[in-house]
């Protein structure tokens, strides 16, 4: 698995967990999904992604987006 795919999986999981928590626990959890979405947008423009840095330290190979 490359860093790119790991970041996509992680972002998707964060969004789904945020939606599930908003539905079952409190509507305020939707802010977790909002944060994930905003982070994906800013990383598309800046190339800075904290999750990518973590996955790189874990030894995953860089894909085309995070070289």
QUIFEN-V515119 format. One record per pair of residues at least 12 apart in sequence whose ideal C-beta (glycine too) atoms are under 7 Angstrom apart, sorted by the first residue. I is the first residue (numbers start at 1). J is the second residue. Records with the same first field share a line. If there is no record, write none. Layout:
I: J + J
This chain:
1: 60
2: 60 + 61 + 62 + 63
3: 52 + 55 + 56 + 60 + 61 + 62 + 63 + 66
4: 63 + 64 + 65 + 66
5: 63
6: 55 + 60
7: 49 + 51 + 52 + 55
10: 51
11: 36 + 40
14: 32 + 36
15: 33 + 36
17: 32
18: 30 + 32 + 33 + 36
19: 33
49: 66
52: 66
